[in-house]
Amino acid sequence: MTQYQGRNIDLKDRINKHLSKLTGEERDFYSSMTQSDFIGLKTVLADINNVLTFQATISAANWLCIFFRLDLKSTSDILDTVDQTKPNTGGFDIFINAPYKIIAEVKCIAPINNGGKFGAAQWNSILDDLYKLKNGKGRLVDTTQHYKFLFLLNLGERTDQAILQLLKISKGTSDNELRLNRIKSKNIFHW
């Protein structure tokens, strides 16, 4: 089998630099890794998103508790609930029923290519969550009495640019219901 060098060299360099940074050891990790090693690394790295999302959700819950001036007992109960919720569980990332009705979604995404734009899948995910905040999901289908929040990672100017790009008015010429709902979602939330 032919070994392609263009992309392979770039991937090798990126993996070696990152693993060297993590381990403090300068060596060629890439060349000694088997396909099984790469699959194992991929499995571990998949949990990175869960770690980041958990940390962001705890931060968002703390922010909500401070913003709404919740007492220590309510704050503790809310943080315990966030801690006990497994990743990718149905429902909202944060659901508070008392003393205020609050729902929140947390997106742990960064604009693509270290730039100021969200990718198409990220756009869809954000707009789908906005739609669900407005119209409900899972067992909660009436969200009219809830305060609604969408939390995004704050990467400064990059995030600001990506949000502005996302909110640009779209012609919405599609007759696809899902796409129409996403377009409507842009217009109902304030940033």
Helices and strands as residue ranges (DSSP letters): H 6-23, H 29-32, H 35-67, H 72-84, E 94-96, E 102-107, G 112-114, H 120-135, E 147-152, H 157-166, H 177-188
